[in-house]
Amino acid sequence: MKKLFIFSFILFFGIQLFAQAPESFKYQAVVRDASGAVIPDQTVGVQIQILEGTEYGSAIYVETHSPTTNSFGLINFNIGEEVFKTVLSLQLIGEATVTL
């Protein structure tokens, strides 16, 4: 029983040592114009922001993308992989209440 416990302990914590948070995550949306019609086969601009406190708070992280829609108006991109990103305050990211 003691050997089983030690083996389970080592296995569990050994796996935890290799666990890492992903550097990015996938985002998918359908782009529509003001009348609700799909915008097919066009490049669109998308800006992602993390705001401090409320939806009116200061932006502490900003990232921009320029994906191209497919024939159904669908865009796909990874948040966290864009070259054009700005981290405005590393200290606030750990302490801020984020509203998405």
ZIHU-V278058 format. One record per run of one state. SS is the DSSP state (a for helix, b for strand, c for the rest). FROM is the first residue (numbers start at 1). TO is the last residue. If there is no record, write none. Layout:
# ZIHU-V278058
ss={SS	SS}
from={FROM	FROM}
to={TO	TO}
This chain:
# ZIHU-V278058
ss={c	a	c	b	c	b	c	b	c	b	c	b	c	b	c	b	c	b	c	b	c	a	c	b	c}
from={1	2	19	25	31	32	33	38	39	43	44	46	53	59	66	68	69	74	80	85	88	90	96	98	100}
to={1	18	24	30	31	32	37	38	42	43	45	52	58	65	67	68	73	79	84	87	89	95	97	99	100}
